Every structure is written in C-alpha cells, then in structure tokens.
Amino acid sequence: MIAITDIKNGYGNSMALILLCCRIHFKTAETSDLNDFIDCNEVDWSSFVKNCRIHRIRPLVYRIILKATVPIEFRNKITNELNKLTLQSFEQAKETERLILLLQQNNITVIPYKGTAFSKQFFGNISMRESSDIDLIISPEDIPQTIHILENVGYIAPQKNYYNWMGHEQFIKTHKDLNFDLIKDAKRIQHVEMHFNTINKSIHLPNHRNTFNTNTLYKNKLFQKEISTLHPVEQYRSIVLHHLLMDGMGYLKTVVDLAQITVYLEIINKDEKIDADSQNILNELNTNYNLVLVQNILSQIIGIPLNETIECGTEKSLTKRILTSSYRKVRKNKYPFLDGIVFNYIQLKYKSQFYNRKRDKTMYLVKSILSLSDPQPDDYMSIKLYKSLYFLYYIIRPFRLLFTPSNPYKHV
C-alpha cells in the first residue's frame, strides 16, 4: 500500500485525505489517522471537494470526513451536498423500482445494473455511490414496446429518430443501449439507459461475453419492494468489463467499485457460496483479462490485501492516471484537433493493457482504430443525411470527433 505521505508529496494534501477516507471505509486505515492528518497538514478544502466531484466518490468520502474535526463552513457545505446526493439516490431508486414494475405489467423484464441497485447490493445502502443515471438490462426484442410504454409516461428517447432511421436490427447490432430522458420544466430529472450489451460494440469483446447472464437472479429490496438483481458474480464480471474496457479504470470511483465487490466476493467465497459455474466465470475473467494488475492497484491505492504479489510493471503509470484523474481531464485541451489525438492515444494505451493475450491486445487496437469512423447517434443528430448517403458519415465522423468532440463521460 502506498504510504499517505507519498500520496501527499506526489498528488497533494487533498488527494491524500480523500484516499485516507477511502481506506477508512475499507478498514485499511483508522479514523484516528484522519484527525492526525488534518492536524498536521494544511488542507485546501475547496480542492478536496473538487477532487471528490471529479472522482465521483462524494457520498462515501463525505460520510467519512464528517467523522473528523473539520471547519464548520466546510462541514455545512458538504452536509448539504450529501443530503442532496442522498435525496437524488432515493429518487433514482424509487424511479428504478417504478420503471421495473411498470414494464413488468407489460410482460417486459428489466434488471437493474450499476447505480443504486449496485450500491444497495454491495454497499448495503442505496446512497453510497454517486450515479447520474438509471441503468437497466433489457432484451433487445423488447426495445420497440419499451419506447412506446416510456413515452406514454412522459419519457422521451433522444435517439428514437436515429433508431428508426437505422432500423431495429442494425441498431442492436452496432450499439449497446438506448437512452431515455424524463424532462420537467426544461430540465432533465432522470436519464435511463436500457442496456442490451455490456460495453460498446467498437471495443474488442467476443459477442458471447458482451451480454448479460440473467439466468440466475437474486432478490433484493431496493426502495420499497423486492426486485430481481444480477447474481453477484455476474455483476462483478459486468463491472470488471465495463470499468476496465470502457472506463480504463481511470478514476477513483472505478477503483472503489472494484474494491467493494472484491471484498464482498471474498466474504461469500469464505462461506462457500460461490458455486462451480460462478467459479468458471471468475476463472475465465482471470484468464482473459489482467486482473493481476487490478488487484495490485486495489492493494496499492486502497490497501486490499493480496494472496500473492505478482508485479505487472504498469502499476505506477496506471496509479498516476487514476489519482490525477487524467481520464476525465484529457478533453479539456483548448486545441480540439490535438485533443482528439491525445484522447484516443491514451485510451488505446491504457485499455490495451487490460487484455492478457497478445492476440486480444492486437485485435483491440485494430478494432478500436477502425471503429473511429463508425457512425454514432451524435453524428446523425449533428448532420442529418438521407439514408442513401449513410456512407458519408464514415468520412464526416473522424473530422467531427477531432474538431467538435462529444463528451463521452456525460452519463458516467
């Protein structure tokens, strides 16, 4: 585990304090360490709040820091923020439950994924995890009816015209989800993502892995009623693939998620509750993806103990990327052309290291580069062409990405 003094010297007092809060949550540091650090160091509290927002771990960190002796103005500020975040989580959980039951009434099954359901299942509290949307798993064939049902209760589907323009089969073949927004007084109050695949189709992942296994479900109470949730091992598999291959494990929220579910699985494994099928899933993940690197990062940043230490050689650069949250800053360059090049280079560099096999690394790089020109909903919504001119999007897209890039993390 990296010493807090080294974190302070390398990344500043506020990041060191944030990391200390995370370690206290995982019981790899003591609450007394918190007050000792505050007493001995000058903390920029505005920087502390800013970094918590960037890393999207405010609920967890704020709960811990409020146990310490902090300035009254800061205490009032983050208490108000925490109350707002808690209320938002309750509203999301309530709406998640409402949508699940609404679709059930129409013989459509959806399963919550990530979000408040993940928070409740693995943290034991729906408001421990910062989330900006509702993620639901859906069967592709239920998408057309779901559009009709959700529109009848006030939702809009921003990609509906694009979905209709492409056609159902082609849309399902080339995308991972369809999104819905609930708008009130010109403000979006809910964003719902209906997932029929785990990660973007532009990322190298065999089709049989890029889906959700809903054969074995758990019953969990989310808001007021019991709902079906993914098996913990399937949730882990999906989160690993998403956080590594989509997010590149690029900020602390991904680290905390992986640490929390790792601890949870260790507990149920000790109780011999992981069956043979689940163990096969875990073995396949370890075979194909660099979970040794992930475990090393969890050990260095959070202090999660390892059974054995096998260094990969890339821990230092990934740790720096996570703690500086360069993943979320890379598109702040004021030169869009250079910004686009830097962004894609960094994505390729860091994500490729999560594949174990050289063949998979190569396929990831080739597919990612080739897919840069694959048209996406933002391209259609930026420039609407007749379907007969669809081929022009392959030419337009690279230039749009370089000069007017969309924000790929706006719903993270």
N, C-alpha and C positions, 0 to 999 in steps of 0.2 A: 504494500500500500504506500502510495506517495505521501511523504510527510506534509502536513499542513504548512509548515514553514517553507517548503519547496514550492507549494502551490502559491503561497503568498508572494514569494520572490519572483515567480515566473508569470503569474497572472493577476496579481493584485489582491488587496485585502478583501474586497467584496466577494470575489470568486472563491477565495479560501473559506470565507464564512459560509457561503452557500453550500460548498462541498461538505463542510463540517456539519451543517444541518442535515444533509442527505445521509451522512454517516451515522448521525444520532438516530435517524429514523430506522436504519438497518442494524442498529446496536453495535456498530463498529467504532463508535466514539461515545463519550459520556456527555450528559447535559452540562456538567461542571466545566467541560472543555470549552463550551460556548461562552460562558461568562469570563473565563480566563482569557480567551482570545479577545473579547470585546474590551476587557480592562487593559490589556497590554498593547492594543493596536488602534490606530485611528481609522474608523470605518466611514467611507463615503456612502451614506445611506441611500442617496438618490441613485448611485451606481449599483448598489445592491438590488434595489427594486427594478432597475432597468435590465440587469442581467437575469433576474428571475423571470421577467417577461420574455426576454429573448429565448431563454432555455425552456420556457413554458412549464415551470415547476412551482408556480406560486403557491398553490394550495398546500403542498407538502412542506415546503420551506417556511412559509409564513406560520404554519402551526407550530413548528419547532422554534423559530426565532422568538415567538411571543412568550416562550417559557423563560427567556433570558431577560436581563435588565437592559432595556433599550430606551432611547429618548422618547418622551411622551408624544411628541409630534409624529414621530415615525411610527410609534405603536398605534396611534389613532388612524393614521393613513393606511397601514396595512391591515388593520382590523376591518376598516370599511371595505377595502378591496377584497378581503377574504369573505366577508359577508355577501358581497355582490357575486363573487365566484361560486359560493355555496348555493345561493339562490338560482344562479344560472344552471348549475348542475342539477338541482331539483327540477327545474323547468324542463331540462333536457331529458331527465329520467322519466318524468311524467309524460312528456310528448312521445318518447320512445315506446313506453308502455301503451299509450293510446293508439299509436300507429300499428303496433303489433296486433292488438286486439281488433282494430278496425279491419285490417287485412285478413285476419283470421275469420272474421264474419263473412268474408267473401272467398273463403277457401284458398287463401294465399298465405303460405308460411314464410315468415321472415325471422331471421335470427340476429340479435344484436352482436356487434363486433366492435372491439375497442371502446372508446367513450366511457360513459357512466357504467355500462354493464361490466366492462373490464375492471373499472375501479371498484365496483361492488364485489365482484367475484374474487379479486386477488388482493385488494387493499382492505376489504371489509367495510368500505364506506364509499358512497357514490360521489362524494365531493373531494376525493384526494387527488384527482387527476384533472389537469387543465385540458379542456376539449372545446373546440369551436363548432362541432357538428355532430350529427347523429349518423352512425354507420350501421347499416342493416344488410344482411346477406339475403339474397333473393335468387330464385331460379330464373334463368333468362326468359323462359316462356311466359312468366308472369308479368313481365315488364309492361306490355301493352295495356292490360287490365289495370295495373297499378297506376299508370299515368292517369287513366280515367277516374279512378277512385280518389286519388290525392287531389286532382283538380277540383273534384266535387266538394272537397272540404277546405278549399282555399289555397292550396299549394300551386305553384307554377313550376314548369320544367323548362329552364332556360335553354336546354339543348334539344327541346322537342322538335323544332323545325329541322335541325341538323339530323336528328334521329330519323325523322320521316323521310328526309331528303336522301339519306344513305340507304334506308331500308333496314328492317329489324335484323336480318341475318348478318349483313355486313357490319352493322354497328356492334353486335355482340362479338363478332369475330375479331374486331380491331380495338375494342375498348374494354375497360374493366368495370365501369359503373355508369349509372345515370343519376343525375343530381336533381334535387327539388328544393325550392325555396318557399318559405312562408313569409309573406311581406305584410307589414302593418304600419300604416302611416308613413309610407315611403321608406321604411326601414326593415331590413331583413332580420327577423327574430328567430328563425330556425333554418338550418341548412341540413338537408338529408342526402346521404349518399347511399344509393342502392347498389351493392356490390354483387357481381356475378363472377368475378375473378379476384384473385388475391392481390396481384400487382399489375402494373401497366404491361400491355402486350409488347411494347417496344423493348422490354427488358428480357434478357435470356432466362427463361424458365420453362421447362417442358410442360405441356398442357395438363398432364395428369397431376402435376404439382401445383399448377396455377389455378387451383379451385379449392373449395372448402368441403371438408368431410363433415356432413351433418347427420351421419348415420347414428352416432351415439351422442345424445344431448343430455345436459344436466338441467335440473330445475332449480332456479334461484329467484328469490324475491327481489325485484328491482325497486319499485316505488311502493305500490300497494298490493300488487298481485304477483304470483309466481309466473315466471316466463321461462322458456327454454333458452339455454345458452350453450355455447360450444363446449365440448369436452376440454378440460384444462390443457391437455397435451396438444390438441388441435389448435386451441387458442395460442399456445406457445409457438407452434410451428408457423402459424399465420403471422404472428407478431414478429418472429425472427425474420421471415422472408420480407415482410414489409419494412421493418426498421433497418435491415441490412441492405437490401437490394433497391428499395425505394428511397429511404432517407439517408442511406450511407452511414447510419449510426452517428449522425452529425451534430447532435446537441444533447444536453443532459436528460431531457425527457425520455429519449430512447434508451439511455443507459439505466435510468431509474425503472422504467417499464420492464426491461430485461432482467434487472436485478430482482425486482419484486416477484416476477413469475418464476425465476430460477429458485429463489428461496421457497416459494410455495411448492414447487415440484419436488424439491429435496425433502420437504416435510411429508408429502404423500408417498414418496418413494420409501422413506423410512418405515411408514405404516403399511408397506407392501400393497399399495393401492394402484400401482401402475401395472396394467396387465401386459400380456405378451404383444398384442397389437400396438399398444401405445409405445412400448419399448422399441418396436421395429421402426416406428415413426421417428423416434429420437435418434436411433442408430443411423437411419438414412440421412437425417439432418447433419449429423456429425461427419458422415462420410462425404457428403457433397459440399458442405459449407464450412467456412473457417470459424467454427465455434470455439476453437482454442484461443484465437485472437480475442473473441468476445469475452470469454471467461477471464483472460488476462486483463482486459480493460476493466471488467467489473471488479477484479481484485485490486488493481492499481488505483482506480478512482474511488470506488465505494468501500473496498476492503472486504468484499465477499471472499471467504477462504476457498482455496483450490485444493483438490485432492492431490494434484501433481502440477509442477510448473514446467511448461514447455514454451520457450520463447519463440515468437514468430519473426521478430526483428522489425516489425512495423508498429509496435505498440506506441512508441514515443511520438511518431508523427500523427497517429490517429488520436491519441490523448490530447495533443496540442490542438488538433482540429475541433475536437469536442469542446474543450474548455474555452477556446476562443470563439466557438460557435461560428466559425468561418463559413460553414454550410449555409447559414441564414444571412450572412453579410455579403456573400460573393456577388450579388446582383445590385449592390449599391454603388458600383463603379459608374462615374458620370459619362463614360465613353461606351455606349451600347455595343458597338462592334467588338471592342476588346473584351467587354463584359461578357458577351455571349461566348467568345472563345475560351476565356478563363473558366467560366462556369462549366462548360461541357468537358474541358480538360480535367478539372478537379473531380467532377462526377465520375468520369471514366477511371481516373487514377485510384480513387478510394474504393469505389464499389467493386472493381475487379478483384481486389484483394480478399473479398469475402467468398470467392469460389476456391475450392481446394484443387480441382483438376485443371491442368493447363488447357485442356480442350475447352472446358467451360469458360475459362477466362477469355480465350480467343474468341469463342462464339459470342460472349457478352460484348466484347469490344466491337466485333464486326457488326452484330445486330444493332447495337446502340448507335454506331456511326451511320449505318444505312437508314435507320429509322428516324434520323433527324429530319428527313424531308417528308416523313409520313404525315399527311394532313390530320389535323385535330379540330375539335369543335371551335376553338378560338380563331382558327384560320377561316372557317366558314362564316363565323359571326363578324369577323373583321371585313372580309371581302366576299360577298355572295355572288357566286357564279352559277350558270346553268350546269346541270349535271353532265352534259356532254363536254363541258370544259373542265371536268374534275381534274384531269391530268395537270392543269396549270397550277394547282395547289402544291404539287411536288416541287415546282420551281419557286413559287411565292414563299412557301413556309421558311426555308433557310434564311431568306432576307428579312422576313418579319421577326424571326427569333433574334437575329443579330441587332436589328435596329429598334424594334419595339417589343422586347420580350415580355411575356406574361409572367406573373408571379406564381411559380409552381408550388408555393407553400401557403397560399392564402387560406386554405382549409385544413392545414395540418393540425 
